[in-house]
Amino acid sequence: MANIKSAVKRIEVTKRQTLKNKSKKSEIKTYIKKFHAAISESNLESANELLRTIDKKLKKASTKSVLHKNAASRKVSNLSKKLHQASVVEA
């Protein structure tokens, strides 16, 4: 345990930030699971809406340093590919 007052404060701040970041990551993962479920049910309209929501949330998380910018872009790219492949198969 830290003895210096500023170090104790940083530990507490880090705990709060970790909880916030974990919550945001969990929310994004939930949306991604819903997206995969919509794709498997061939519900492309719902999947498209979810993709837009996921994109917005990932970009916001990357600007708040919850995720790295490239990781967020990679996730959006992979989900976009899956949506495109599903729409090609449907057509």
PDB file of N, CA, C and O in Angstrom:
ATOM      1  N   MET A   1       0.841  -1.182   0.000  1.00  0.00           N
ATOM      2  CA  MET A   1       0.000   0.000   0.000  1.00  0.00           C
ATOM      3  C   MET A   1       0.889   1.249   0.000  1.00  0.00           C
ATOM      4  O   MET A   1       1.947   1.285   0.628  1.00  0.00           O
ATOM      5  N   ALA A   2       0.428   2.256  -0.716  1.00  0.00           N
ATOM      6  CA  ALA A   2       1.199   3.488  -0.838  1.00  0.00           C
ATOM      7  C   ALA A   2       1.155   4.291   0.460  1.00  0.00           C
ATOM      8  O   ALA A   2       0.148   4.288   1.168  1.00  0.00           O
ATOM      9  N   ASN A   3       2.249   4.974   0.763  1.00  0.00           N
ATOM     10  CA  ASN A   3       2.337   5.810   1.963  1.00  0.00           C
ATOM     11  C   ASN A   3       2.109   7.282   1.656  1.00  0.00           C
ATOM     12  O   ASN A   3       1.679   8.043   2.523  1.00  0.00           O
ATOM     13  N   ILE A   4       2.395   7.681   0.431  1.00  0.00           N
ATOM     14  CA  ILE A   4       2.289   9.089   0.054  1.00  0.00           C
ATOM     15  C   ILE A   4       0.849   9.392  -0.340  1.00  0.00           C
ATOM     16  O   ILE A   4       0.190   8.604  -1.020  1.00  0.00           O
ATOM     17  N   LYS A   5       0.379  10.556   0.106  1.00  0.00           N
ATOM     18  CA  LYS A   5      -1.009  10.938  -0.104  1.00  0.00           C
ATOM     19  C   LYS A   5      -1.386  10.978  -1.591  1.00  0.00           C
ATOM     20  O   LYS A   5      -2.466  10.520  -1.966  1.00  0.00           O
ATOM     21  N   SER A   6      -0.512  11.518  -2.433  1.00  0.00           N
ATOM     22  CA  SER A   6      -0.812  11.616  -3.866  1.00  0.00           C
ATOM     23  C   SER A   6      -0.867  10.231  -4.504  1.00  0.00           C
ATOM     24  O   SER A   6      -1.659  10.000  -5.417  1.00  0.00           O
ATOM     25  N   ALA A   7      -0.030   9.310  -4.029  1.00  0.00           N
ATOM     26  CA  ALA A   7      -0.039   7.943  -4.568  1.00  0.00           C
ATOM     27  C   ALA A   7      -1.327   7.222  -4.190  1.00  0.00           C
ATOM     28  O   ALA A   7      -1.881   6.468  -4.990  1.00  0.00           O
ATOM     29  N   VAL A   8      -1.803   7.456  -2.968  1.00  0.00           N
ATOM     30  CA  VAL A   8      -3.070   6.858  -2.522  1.00  0.00           C
ATOM     31  C   VAL A   8      -4.207   7.378  -3.385  1.00  0.00           C
ATOM     32  O   VAL A   8      -5.084   6.618  -3.796  1.00  0.00           O
ATOM     33  N   LYS A   9      -4.186   8.689  -3.659  1.00  0.00           N
ATOM     34  CA  LYS A   9      -5.226   9.289  -4.491  1.00  0.00           C
ATOM     35  C   LYS A   9      -5.188   8.709  -5.904  1.00  0.00           C
ATOM     36  O   LYS A   9      -6.240   8.414  -6.472  1.00  0.00           O
ATOM     37  N   ARG A  10      -4.003   8.541  -6.479  1.00  0.00           N
ATOM     38  CA  ARG A  10      -3.889   7.974  -7.832  1.00  0.00           C
ATOM     39  C   ARG A  10      -4.441   6.560  -7.877  1.00  0.00           C
ATOM     40  O   ARG A  10      -5.062   6.168  -8.866  1.00  0.00           O
ATOM     41  N   ILE A  11      -4.221   5.790  -6.818  1.00  0.00           N
ATOM     42  CA  ILE A  11      -4.745   4.421  -6.760  1.00  0.00           C
ATOM     43  C   ILE A  11      -6.274   4.449  -6.801  1.00  0.00           C
ATOM     44  O   ILE A  11      -6.897   3.669  -7.522  1.00  0.00           O
ATOM     45  N   GLU A  12      -6.863   5.344  -6.029  1.00  0.00           N
ATOM     46  CA  GLU A  12      -8.328   5.456  -6.003  1.00  0.00           C
ATOM     47  C   GLU A  12      -8.884   5.914  -7.355  1.00  0.00           C
ATOM     48  O   GLU A  12      -9.893   5.392  -7.827  1.00  0.00           O
ATOM     49  N   VAL A  13      -8.215   6.893  -7.970  1.00  0.00           N
ATOM     50  CA  VAL A  13      -8.645   7.396  -9.277  1.00  0.00           C
ATOM     51  C   VAL A  13      -8.557   6.286 -10.322  1.00  0.00           C
ATOM     52  O   VAL A  13      -9.450   6.131 -11.156  1.00  0.00           O
ATOM     53  N   THR A  14      -7.478   5.524 -10.266  1.00  0.00           N
ATOM     54  CA  THR A  14      -7.282   4.427 -11.213  1.00  0.00           C
ATOM     55  C   THR A  14      -8.374   3.377 -11.059  1.00  0.00           C
ATOM     56  O   THR A  14      -8.855   2.835 -12.053  1.00  0.00           O
ATOM     57  N   LYS A  15      -8.766   3.086  -9.831  1.00  0.00           N
ATOM     58  CA  LYS A  15      -9.853   2.119  -9.594  1.00  0.00           C
ATOM     59  C   LYS A  15     -11.152   2.592 -10.241  1.00  0.00           C
ATOM     60  O   LYS A  15     -11.853   1.817 -10.892  1.00  0.00           O
ATOM     61  N   ARG A  16     -11.463   3.885 -10.051  1.00  0.00           N
ATOM     62  CA  ARG A  16     -12.695   4.435 -10.646  1.00  0.00           C
ATOM     63  C   ARG A  16     -12.646   4.376 -12.166  1.00  0.00           C
ATOM     64  O   ARG A  16     -13.616   3.980 -12.812  1.00  0.00           O
ATOM     65  N   GLN A  17     -11.516   4.771 -12.731  1.00  0.00           N
ATOM     66  CA  GLN A  17     -11.379   4.759 -14.186  1.00  0.00           C
ATOM     67  C   GLN A  17     -11.455   3.347 -14.738  1.00  0.00           C
ATOM     68  O   GLN A  17     -12.035   3.127 -15.802  1.00  0.00           O
ATOM     69  N   THR A  18     -10.875   2.389 -14.029  1.00  0.00           N
ATOM     70  CA  THR A  18     -10.916   0.993 -14.466  1.00  0.00           C
ATOM     71  C   THR A  18     -12.347   0.487 -14.519  1.00  0.00           C
ATOM     72  O   THR A  18     -12.726  -0.218 -15.455  1.00  0.00           O
ATOM     73  N   LEU A  19     -13.148   0.847 -13.516  1.00  0.00           N
ATOM     74  CA  LEU A  19     -14.558   0.434 -13.517  1.00  0.00           C
ATOM     75  C   LEU A  19     -15.328   1.051 -14.684  1.00  0.00           C
ATOM     76  O   LEU A  19     -16.136   0.380 -15.326  1.00  0.00           O
ATOM     77  N   LYS A  20     -15.071   2.334 -14.956  1.00  0.00           N
ATOM     78  CA  LYS A  20     -15.735   2.992 -16.085  1.00  0.00           C
ATOM     79  C   LYS A  20     -15.348   2.335 -17.402  1.00  0.00           C
ATOM     80  O   LYS A  20     -16.203   2.057 -18.242  1.00  0.00           O
ATOM     81  N   ASN A  21     -14.045   2.088 -17.577  1.00  0.00           N
ATOM     82  CA  ASN A  21     -13.566   1.484 -18.815  1.00  0.00           C
ATOM     83  C   ASN A  21     -14.124   0.084 -18.988  1.00  0.00           C
ATOM     84  O   ASN A  21     -14.502  -0.300 -20.095  1.00  0.00           O
ATOM     85  N   LYS A  22     -14.181  -0.681 -17.907  1.00  0.00           N
ATOM     86  CA  LYS A  22     -14.713  -2.040 -17.969  1.00  0.00           C
ATOM     87  C   LYS A  22     -16.185  -2.006 -18.375  1.00  0.00           C
ATOM     88  O   LYS A  22     -16.638  -2.845 -19.154  1.00  0.00           O
ATOM     89  N   SER A  23     -16.930  -1.035 -17.844  1.00  0.00           N
ATOM     90  CA  SER A  23     -18.341  -0.893 -18.177  1.00  0.00           C
ATOM     91  C   SER A  23     -18.522  -0.564 -19.659  1.00  0.00           C
ATOM     92  O   SER A  23     -19.387  -1.136 -20.321  1.00  0.00           O
ATOM     93  N   LYS A  24     -17.716   0.345 -20.174  1.00  0.00           N
ATOM     94  CA  LYS A  24     -17.823   0.729 -21.590  1.00  0.00           C
ATOM     95  C   LYS A  24     -17.462  -0.437 -22.505  1.00  0.00           C
ATOM     96  O   LYS A  24     -18.131  -0.669 -23.511  1.00  0.00           O
ATOM     97  N   LYS A  25     -16.398  -1.173 -22.155  1.00  0.00           N
ATOM     98  CA  LYS A  25     -15.999  -2.327 -22.960  1.00  0.00           C
ATOM     99  C   LYS A  25     -17.085  -3.392 -22.947  1.00  0.00           C
ATOM    100  O   LYS A  25     -17.376  -4.009 -23.972  1.00  0.00           O
ATOM    101  N   SER A  26     -17.676  -3.602 -21.787  1.00  0.00           N
ATOM    102  CA  SER A  26     -18.732  -4.603 -21.658  1.00  0.00           C
ATOM    103  C   SER A  26     -19.940  -4.220 -22.502  1.00  0.00           C
ATOM    104  O   SER A  26     -20.547  -5.078 -23.142  1.00  0.00           O
ATOM    105  N   GLU A  27     -20.293  -2.943 -22.508  1.00  0.00           N
ATOM    106  CA  GLU A  27     -21.414  -2.462 -23.312  1.00  0.00           C
ATOM    107  C   GLU A  27     -21.163  -2.708 -24.799  1.00  0.00           C
ATOM    108  O   GLU A  27     -22.055  -3.145 -25.526  1.00  0.00           O
ATOM    109  N   ILE A  28     -19.957  -2.426 -25.230  1.00  0.00           N
ATOM    110  CA  ILE A  28     -19.599  -2.630 -26.638  1.00  0.00           C
ATOM    111  C   ILE A  28     -19.670  -4.107 -26.994  1.00  0.00           C
ATOM    112  O   ILE A  28     -20.185  -4.470 -28.052  1.00  0.00           O
ATOM    113  N   LYS A  29     -19.153  -4.963 -26.112  1.00  0.00           N
ATOM    114  CA  LYS A  29     -19.199  -6.408 -26.355  1.00  0.00           C
ATOM    115  C   LYS A  29     -20.632  -6.913 -26.451  1.00  0.00           C
ATOM    116  O   LYS A  29     -20.930  -7.797 -27.254  1.00  0.00           O
ATOM    117  N   THR A  30     -21.520  -6.352 -25.634  1.00  0.00           N
ATOM    118  CA  THR A  30     -22.929  -6.743 -25.679  1.00  0.00           C
ATOM    119  C   THR A  30     -23.539  -6.376 -27.026  1.00  0.00           C
ATOM    120  O   THR A  30     -24.268  -7.172 -27.617  1.00  0.00           O
ATOM    121  N   TYR A  31     -23.241  -5.166 -27.513  1.00  0.00           N
ATOM    122  CA  TYR A  31     -23.752  -4.761 -28.823  1.00  0.00           C
ATOM    123  C   TYR A  31     -23.206  -5.664 -29.931  1.00  0.00           C
ATOM    124  O   TYR A  31     -23.921  -5.986 -30.880  1.00  0.00           O
ATOM    125  N   ILE A  32     -21.945  -6.069 -29.809  1.00  0.00           N
ATOM    126  CA  ILE A  32     -21.354  -6.946 -30.815  1.00  0.00           C
ATOM    127  C   ILE A  32     -22.040  -8.303 -30.809  1.00  0.00           C
ATOM    128  O   ILE A  32     -22.268  -8.885 -31.870  1.00  0.00           O
ATOM    129  N   LYS A  33     -22.373  -8.815 -29.623  1.00  0.00           N
ATOM    130  CA  LYS A  33     -23.098 -10.089 -29.530  1.00  0.00           C
ATOM    131  C   LYS A  33     -24.480  -9.970 -30.174  1.00  0.00           C
ATOM    132  O   LYS A  33     -24.929 -10.883 -30.867  1.00  0.00           O
ATOM    133  N   LYS A  34     -25.152  -8.838 -29.940  1.00  0.00           N
ATOM    134  CA  LYS A  34     -26.463  -8.609 -30.566  1.00  0.00           C
ATOM    135  C   LYS A  34     -26.318  -8.541 -32.086  1.00  0.00           C
ATOM    136  O   LYS A  34     -27.173  -9.038 -32.821  1.00  0.00           O
ATOM    137  N   PHE A  35     -25.229  -7.922 -32.552  1.00  0.00           N
ATOM    138  CA  PHE A  35     -24.959  -7.831 -33.985  1.00  0.00           C
ATOM    139  C   PHE A  35     -24.803  -9.219 -34.590  1.00  0.00           C
ATOM    140  O   PHE A  35     -25.388  -9.512 -35.632  1.00  0.00           O
ATOM    141  N   HIS A  36     -24.018 -10.072 -33.944  1.00  0.00           N
ATOM    142  CA  HIS A  36     -23.809 -11.430 -34.446  1.00  0.00           C
ATOM    143  C   HIS A  36     -25.124 -12.223 -34.443  1.00  0.00           C
ATOM    144  O   HIS A  36     -25.379 -13.018 -35.347  1.00  0.00           O
ATOM    145  N   ALA A  37     -25.944 -12.000 -33.430  1.00  0.00           N
ATOM    146  CA  ALA A  37     -27.240 -12.679 -33.374  1.00  0.00           C
ATOM    147  C   ALA A  37     -28.133 -12.220 -34.528  1.00  0.00           C
ATOM    148  O   ALA A  37     -28.829 -13.035 -35.133  1.00  0.00           O
ATOM    149  N   ALA A  38     -28.117 -10.932 -34.834  1.00  0.00           N
ATOM    150  CA  ALA A  38     -28.926 -10.399 -35.933  1.00  0.00           C
ATOM    151  C   ALA A  38     -28.450 -10.952 -37.273  1.00  0.00           C
ATOM    152  O   ALA A  38     -29.259 -11.255 -38.150  1.00  0.00           O
ATOM    153  N   ILE A  39     -27.132 -11.081 -37.425  1.00  0.00           N
ATOM    154  CA  ILE A  39     -26.583 -11.642 -38.665  1.00  0.00           C
ATOM    155  C   ILE A  39     -27.014 -13.105 -38.814  1.00  0.00           C
ATOM    156  O   ILE A  39     -27.415 -13.530 -39.898  1.00  0.00           O
ATOM    157  N   SER A  40     -26.931 -13.865 -37.730  1.00  0.00           N
ATOM    158  CA  SER A  40     -27.282 -15.284 -37.809  1.00  0.00           C
ATOM    159  C   SER A  40     -28.776 -15.488 -38.080  1.00  0.00           C
ATOM    160  O   SER A  40     -29.174 -16.505 -38.648  1.00  0.00           O
ATOM    161  N   GLU A  41     -29.599 -14.519 -37.671  1.00  0.00           N
ATOM    162  CA  GLU A  41     -31.044 -14.580 -37.938  1.00  0.00           C
ATOM    163  C   GLU A  41     -31.404 -13.958 -39.285  1.00  0.00           C
ATOM    164  O   GLU A  41     -32.580 -13.903 -39.645  1.00  0.00           O
ATOM    165  N   SER A  42     -30.417 -13.496 -40.023  1.00  0.00           N
ATOM    166  CA  SER A  42     -30.598 -12.823 -41.317  1.00  0.00           C
ATOM    167  C   SER A  42     -31.435 -11.558 -41.205  1.00  0.00           C
ATOM    168  O   SER A  42     -32.174 -11.207 -42.126  1.00  0.00           O
ATOM    169  N   ASN A  43     -31.316 -10.878 -40.076  1.00  0.00           N
ATOM    170  CA  ASN A  43     -32.012  -9.615 -39.862  1.00  0.00           C
ATOM    171  C   ASN A  43     -31.033  -8.484 -40.187  1.00  0.00           C
ATOM    172  O   ASN A  43     -30.415  -7.907 -39.292  1.00  0.00           O
ATOM    173  N   LEU A  44     -30.903  -8.178 -41.482  1.00  0.00           N
ATOM    174  CA  LEU A  44     -29.864  -7.245 -41.928  1.00  0.00           C
ATOM    175  C   LEU A  44     -30.148  -5.794 -41.541  1.00  0.00           C
ATOM    176  O   LEU A  44     -29.215  -5.026 -41.306  1.00  0.00           O
ATOM    177  N   GLU A  45     -31.434  -5.408 -41.472  1.00  0.00           N
ATOM    178  CA  GLU A  45     -31.752  -4.029 -41.091  1.00  0.00           C
ATOM    179  C   GLU A  45     -31.309  -3.765 -39.656  1.00  0.00           C
ATOM    180  O   GLU A  45     -30.696  -2.739 -39.360  1.00  0.00           O
ATOM    181  N   SER A  46     -31.628  -4.703 -38.776  1.00  0.00           N
ATOM    182  CA  SER A  46     -31.236  -4.572 -37.377  1.00  0.00           C
ATOM    183  C   SER A  46     -29.710  -4.594 -37.243  1.00  0.00           C
ATOM    184  O   SER A  46     -29.139  -3.829 -36.466  1.00  0.00           O
ATOM    185  N   ALA A  47     -29.063  -5.465 -37.996  1.00  0.00           N
ATOM    186  CA  ALA A  47     -27.610  -5.562 -37.954  1.00  0.00           C
ATOM    187  C   ALA A  47     -26.962  -4.262 -38.429  1.00  0.00           C
ATOM    188  O   ALA A  47     -25.943  -3.839 -37.884  1.00  0.00           O
ATOM    189  N   ASN A  48     -27.546  -3.637 -39.433  1.00  0.00           N
ATOM    190  CA  ASN A  48     -27.011  -2.375 -39.950  1.00  0.00           C
ATOM    191  C   ASN A  48     -27.113  -1.278 -38.894  1.00  0.00           C
ATOM    192  O   ASN A  48     -26.172  -0.508 -38.703  1.00  0.00           O
ATOM    193  N   GLU A  49     -28.254  -1.204 -38.206  1.00  0.00           N
ATOM    194  CA  GLU A  49     -28.419  -0.219 -37.135  1.00  0.00           C
ATOM    195  C   GLU A  49     -27.426  -0.469 -36.009  1.00  0.00           C
ATOM    196  O   GLU A  49     -26.817   0.462 -35.481  1.00  0.00           O
ATOM    197  N   LEU A  50     -27.273  -1.740 -35.651  1.00  0.00           N
ATOM    198  CA  LEU A  50     -26.334  -2.090 -34.586  1.00  0.00           C
ATOM    199  C   LEU A  50     -24.903  -1.737 -34.981  1.00  0.00           C
ATOM    200  O   LEU A  50     -24.118  -1.294 -34.143  1.00  0.00           O
ATOM    201  N   LEU A  51     -24.567  -1.931 -36.240  1.00  0.00           N
ATOM    202  CA  LEU A  51     -23.220  -1.599 -36.702  1.00  0.00           C
ATOM    203  C   LEU A  51     -22.951  -0.100 -36.556  1.00  0.00           C
ATOM    204  O   LEU A  51     -21.860   0.299 -36.148  1.00  0.00           O
ATOM    205  N   ARG A  52     -23.931   0.718 -36.884  1.00  0.00           N
ATOM    206  CA  ARG A  52     -23.763   2.165 -36.727  1.00  0.00           C
ATOM    207  C   ARG A  52     -23.570   2.532 -35.251  1.00  0.00           C
ATOM    208  O   ARG A  52     -22.737   3.373 -34.911  1.00  0.00           O
ATOM    209  N   THR A  53     -24.359   1.882 -34.380  1.00  0.00           N
ATOM    210  CA  THR A  53     -24.231   2.140 -32.942  1.00  0.00           C
ATOM    211  C   THR A  53     -22.864   1.699 -32.432  1.00  0.00           C
ATOM    212  O   THR A  53     -22.213   2.413 -31.670  1.00  0.00           O
ATOM    213  N   ILE A  54     -22.438   0.511 -32.864  1.00  0.00           N
ATOM    214  CA  ILE A  54     -21.135  -0.014 -32.439  1.00  0.00           C
ATOM    215  C   ILE A  54     -20.020   0.910 -32.913  1.00  0.00           C
ATOM    216  O   ILE A  54     -19.083   1.193 -32.166  1.00  0.00           O
ATOM    217  N   ASP A  55     -20.120   1.377 -34.149  1.00  0.00           N
ATOM    218  CA  ASP A  55     -19.111   2.278 -34.704  1.00  0.00           C
ATOM    219  C   ASP A  55     -19.002   3.541 -33.854  1.00  0.00           C
ATOM    220  O   ASP A  55     -17.902   3.977 -33.514  1.00  0.00           O
ATOM    221  N   LYS A  56     -20.138   4.119 -33.518  1.00  0.00           N
ATOM    222  CA  LYS A  56     -20.159   5.339 -32.713  1.00  0.00           C
ATOM    223  C   LYS A  56     -19.542   5.089 -31.336  1.00  0.00           C
ATOM    224  O   LYS A  56     -18.728   5.880 -30.862  1.00  0.00           O
ATOM    225  N   LYS A  57     -19.931   3.994 -30.703  1.00  0.00           N
ATOM    226  CA  LYS A  57     -19.426   3.685 -29.365  1.00  0.00           C
ATOM    227  C   LYS A  57     -17.928   3.393 -29.380  1.00  0.00           C
ATOM    228  O   LYS A  57     -17.203   3.813 -28.479  1.00  0.00           O
ATOM    229  N   LEU A  58     -17.459   2.666 -30.412  1.00  0.00           N
ATOM    230  CA  LEU A  58     -16.035   2.353 -30.503  1.00  0.00           C
ATOM    231  C   LEU A  58     -15.209   3.611 -30.735  1.00  0.00           C
ATOM    232  O   LEU A  58     -14.145   3.769 -30.137  1.00  0.00           O
ATOM    233  N   LYS A  59     -15.686   4.510 -31.600  1.00  0.00           N
ATOM    234  CA  LYS A  59     -14.949   5.745 -31.847  1.00  0.00           C
ATOM    235  C   LYS A  59     -14.880   6.605 -30.582  1.00  0.00           C
ATOM    236  O   LYS A  59     -13.848   7.205 -30.283  1.00  0.00           O
ATOM    237  N   LYS A  60     -15.984   6.654 -29.853  1.00  0.00           N
ATOM    238  CA  LYS A  60     -15.989   7.420 -28.617  1.00  0.00           C
ATOM    239  C   LYS A  60     -15.039   6.802 -27.593  1.00  0.00           C
ATOM    240  O   LYS A  60     -14.319   7.512 -26.891  1.00  0.00           O
ATOM    241  N   ALA A  61     -15.045   5.468 -27.516  1.00  0.00           N
ATOM    242  CA  ALA A  61     -14.155   4.782 -26.579  1.00  0.00           C
ATOM    243  C   ALA A  61     -12.695   5.014 -26.951  1.00  0.00           C
ATOM    244  O   ALA A  61     -11.843   5.143 -26.072  1.00  0.00           O
ATOM    245  N   SER A  62     -12.406   5.068 -28.246  1.00  0.00           N
ATOM    246  CA  SER A  62     -11.013   5.289 -28.653  1.00  0.00           C
ATOM    247  C   SER A  62     -10.571   6.719 -28.354  1.00  0.00           C
ATOM    248  O   SER A  62      -9.408   6.943 -28.017  1.00  0.00           O
ATOM    249  N   THR A  63     -11.474   7.688 -28.470  1.00  0.00           N
ATOM    250  CA  THR A  63     -11.091   9.064 -28.148  1.00  0.00           C
ATOM    251  C   THR A  63     -10.925   9.253 -26.641  1.00  0.00           C
ATOM    252  O   THR A  63     -10.168  10.120 -26.205  1.00  0.00           O
ATOM    253  N   LYS A  64     -11.628   8.445 -25.845  1.00  0.00           N
ATOM    254  CA  LYS A  64     -11.497   8.516 -24.390  1.00  0.00           C
ATOM    255  C   LYS A  64     -10.391   7.598 -23.870  1.00  0.00           C
ATOM    256  O   LYS A  64     -10.239   7.435 -22.659  1.00  0.00           O
ATOM    257  N   SER A  65      -9.618   6.997 -24.781  1.00  0.00           N
ATOM    258  CA  SER A  65      -8.502   6.103 -24.448  1.00  0.00           C
ATOM    259  C   SER A  65      -8.931   4.845 -23.710  1.00  0.00           C
ATOM    260  O   SER A  65      -8.165   4.293 -22.921  1.00  0.00           O
ATOM    261  N   VAL A  66     -10.154   4.390 -23.964  1.00  0.00           N
ATOM    262  CA  VAL A  66     -10.584   3.102 -23.428  1.00  0.00           C
ATOM    263  C   VAL A  66     -10.017   2.002 -24.309  1.00  0.00           C
ATOM    264  O   VAL A  66      -9.571   0.967 -23.814  1.00  0.00           O
ATOM    265  N   LEU A  67     -10.035   2.231 -25.616  1.00  0.00           N
ATOM    266  CA  LEU A  67      -9.470   1.314 -26.598  1.00  0.00           C
ATOM    267  C   LEU A  67      -8.471   2.079 -27.461  1.00  0.00           C
ATOM    268  O   LEU A  67      -8.527   3.305 -27.559  1.00  0.00           O
ATOM    269  N   HIS A  68      -7.568   1.348 -28.076  1.00  0.00           N
ATOM    270  CA  HIS A  68      -6.655   1.977 -29.026  1.00  0.00           C
ATOM    271  C   HIS A  68      -7.423   2.266 -30.319  1.00  0.00           C
ATOM    272  O   HIS A  68      -8.334   1.526 -30.689  1.00  0.00           O
ATOM    273  N   LYS A  69      -7.050   3.329 -30.985  1.00  0.00           N
ATOM    274  CA  LYS A  69      -7.724   3.768 -32.208  1.00  0.00           C
ATOM    275  C   LYS A  69      -7.719   2.676 -33.272  1.00  0.00           C
ATOM    276  O   LYS A  69      -8.739   2.438 -33.919  1.00  0.00           O
ATOM    277  N   ASN A  70      -6.581   2.010 -33.458  1.00  0.00           N
ATOM    278  CA  ASN A  70      -6.487   0.970 -34.481  1.00  0.00           C
ATOM    279  C   ASN A  70      -7.324  -0.251 -34.123  1.00  0.00           C
ATOM    280  O   ASN A  70      -7.885  -0.895 -35.010  1.00  0.00           O
ATOM    281  N   ALA A  71      -7.413  -0.574 -32.854  1.00  0.00           N
ATOM    282  CA  ALA A  71      -8.226  -1.713 -32.421  1.00  0.00           C
ATOM    283  C   ALA A  71      -9.697  -1.446 -32.710  1.00  0.00           C
ATOM    284  O   ALA A  71     -10.419  -2.335 -33.163  1.00  0.00           O
ATOM    285  N   ALA A  72     -10.136  -0.218 -32.447  1.00  0.00           N
ATOM    286  CA  ALA A  72     -11.525   0.147 -32.720  1.00  0.00           C
ATOM    287  C   ALA A  72     -11.801   0.079 -34.218  1.00  0.00           C
ATOM    288  O   ALA A  72     -12.836  -0.444 -34.632  1.00  0.00           O
ATOM    289  N   SER A  73     -10.895   0.595 -35.027  1.00  0.00           N
ATOM    290  CA  SER A  73     -11.067   0.562 -36.480  1.00  0.00           C
ATOM    291  C   SER A  73     -11.096  -0.868 -36.998  1.00  0.00           C
ATOM    292  O   SER A  73     -11.878  -1.198 -37.889  1.00  0.00           O
ATOM    293  N   ARG A  74     -10.243  -1.712 -36.438  1.00  0.00           N
ATOM    294  CA  ARG A  74     -10.189  -3.114 -36.849  1.00  0.00           C
ATOM    295  C   ARG A  74     -11.507  -3.831 -36.539  1.00  0.00           C
ATOM    296  O   ARG A  74     -12.000  -4.617 -37.348  1.00  0.00           O
ATOM    297  N   LYS A  75     -12.067  -3.553 -35.365  1.00  0.00           N
ATOM    298  CA  LYS A  75     -13.332  -4.192 -35.002  1.00  0.00           C
ATOM    299  C   LYS A  75     -14.461  -3.754 -35.927  1.00  0.00           C
ATOM    300  O   LYS A  75     -15.261  -4.581 -36.365  1.00  0.00           O
ATOM    301  N   VAL A  76     -14.529  -2.463 -36.226  1.00  0.00           N
ATOM    302  CA  VAL A  76     -15.562  -1.957 -37.130  1.00  0.00           C
ATOM    303  C   VAL A  76     -15.390  -2.561 -38.517  1.00  0.00           C
ATOM    304  O   VAL A  76     -16.371  -2.926 -39.165  1.00  0.00           O
ATOM    305  N   SER A  77     -14.156  -2.664 -38.968  1.00  0.00           N
ATOM    306  CA  SER A  77     -13.874  -3.225 -40.282  1.00  0.00           C
ATOM    307  C   SER A  77     -14.330  -4.683 -40.371  1.00  0.00           C
ATOM    308  O   SER A  77     -14.974  -5.081 -41.342  1.00  0.00           O
ATOM    309  N   ASN A  78     -13.992  -5.471 -39.355  1.00  0.00           N
ATOM    310  CA  ASN A  78     -14.375  -6.887 -39.356  1.00  0.00           C
ATOM    311  C   ASN A  78     -15.893  -7.059 -39.335  1.00  0.00           C
ATOM    312  O   ASN A  78     -16.436  -7.924 -40.023  1.00  0.00           O
ATOM    313  N   LEU A  79     -16.574  -6.230 -38.539  1.00  0.00           N
ATOM    314  CA  LEU A  79     -18.035  -6.318 -38.476  1.00  0.00           C
ATOM    315  C   LEU A  79     -18.658  -5.888 -39.804  1.00  0.00           C
ATOM    316  O   LEU A  79     -19.650  -6.470 -40.243  1.00  0.00           O
ATOM    317  N   SER A  80     -18.081  -4.877 -40.440  1.00  0.00           N
ATOM    318  CA  SER A  80     -18.583  -4.424 -41.739  1.00  0.00           C
ATOM    319  C   SER A  80     -18.456  -5.522 -42.782  1.00  0.00           C
ATOM    320  O   SER A  80     -19.358  -5.729 -43.594  1.00  0.00           O
ATOM    321  N   LYS A  81     -17.320  -6.230 -42.754  1.00  0.00           N
ATOM    322  CA  LYS A  81     -17.120  -7.337 -43.684  1.00  0.00           C
ATOM    323  C   LYS A  81     -18.176  -8.418 -43.480  1.00  0.00           C
ATOM    324  O   LYS A  81     -18.723  -8.951 -44.446  1.00  0.00           O
ATOM    325  N   LYS A  82     -18.459  -8.739 -42.218  1.00  0.00           N
ATOM    326  CA  LYS A  82     -19.463  -9.772 -41.932  1.00  0.00           C
ATOM    327  C   LYS A  82     -20.838  -9.348 -42.422  1.00  0.00           C
ATOM    328  O   LYS A  82     -21.587 -10.162 -42.962  1.00  0.00           O
ATOM    329  N   LEU A  83     -21.171  -8.076 -42.235  1.00  0.00           N
ATOM    330  CA  LEU A  83     -22.468  -7.586 -42.707  1.00  0.00           C
ATOM    331  C   LEU A  83     -22.518  -7.646 -44.228  1.00  0.00           C
ATOM    332  O   LEU A  83     -23.536  -8.042 -44.795  1.00  0.00           O
ATOM    333  N   HIS A  84     -21.447  -7.263 -44.890  1.00  0.00           N
ATOM    334  CA  HIS A  84     -21.409  -7.291 -46.344  1.00  0.00           C
ATOM    335  C   HIS A  84     -21.538  -8.715 -46.864  1.00  0.00           C
ATOM    336  O   HIS A  84     -22.288  -8.969 -47.807  1.00  0.00           O
ATOM    337  N   GLN A  85     -20.813  -9.639 -46.258  1.00  0.00           N
ATOM    338  CA  GLN A  85     -20.895 -11.042 -46.684  1.00  0.00           C
ATOM    339  C   GLN A  85     -22.300 -11.596 -46.494  1.00  0.00           C
ATOM    340  O   GLN A  85     -22.794 -12.352 -47.330  1.00  0.00           O
ATOM    341  N   ALA A  86     -22.936 -11.220 -45.400  1.00  0.00           N
ATOM    342  CA  ALA A  86     -24.300 -11.681 -45.145  1.00  0.00           C
ATOM    343  C   ALA A  86     -25.271 -11.107 -46.164  1.00  0.00           C
ATOM    344  O   ALA A  86     -26.196 -11.793 -46.598  1.00  0.00           O
ATOM    345  N   SER A  87     -25.063  -9.839 -46.552  1.00  0.00           N
ATOM    346  CA  SER A  87     -25.960  -9.223 -47.533  1.00  0.00           C
ATOM    347  C   SER A  87     -25.749  -9.813 -48.915  1.00  0.00           C
ATOM    348  O   SER A  87     -26.700  -9.916 -49.691  1.00  0.00           O
ATOM    349  N   VAL A  88     -24.508 -10.206 -49.243  1.00  0.00           N
ATOM    350  CA  VAL A  88     -24.228 -10.839 -50.544  1.00  0.00           C
ATOM    351  C   VAL A  88     -24.870 -12.224 -50.604  1.00  0.00           C
ATOM    352  O   VAL A  88     -25.426 -12.615 -51.630  1.00  0.00           O
ATOM    353  N   VAL A  89     -24.788 -12.951 -49.512  1.00  0.00           N
ATOM    354  CA  VAL A  89     -25.387 -14.289 -49.450  1.00  0.00           C
ATOM    355  C   VAL A  89     -26.908 -14.205 -49.581  1.00  0.00           C
ATOM    356  O   VAL A  89     -27.523 -15.051 -50.230  1.00  0.00           O
ATOM    357  N   GLU A  90     -27.516 -13.185 -48.967  1.00  0.00           N
ATOM    358  CA  GLU A  90     -28.968 -12.999 -49.034  1.00  0.00           C
ATOM    359  C   GLU A  90     -29.434 -12.686 -50.455  1.00  0.00           C
ATOM    360  O   GLU A  90     -30.494 -13.140 -50.887  1.00  0.00           O
ATOM    361  N   ALA A  91     -28.638 -11.914 -51.164  1.00  0.00           N
ATOM    362  CA  ALA A  91     -29.039 -11.467 -52.504  1.00  0.00           C
ATOM    363  C   ALA A  91     -28.924 -12.530 -53.535  1.00  0.00           C
ATOM    364  O   ALA A  91     -29.228 -12.291 -54.704  1.00  0.00           O
TER     365      ALA A  91
END
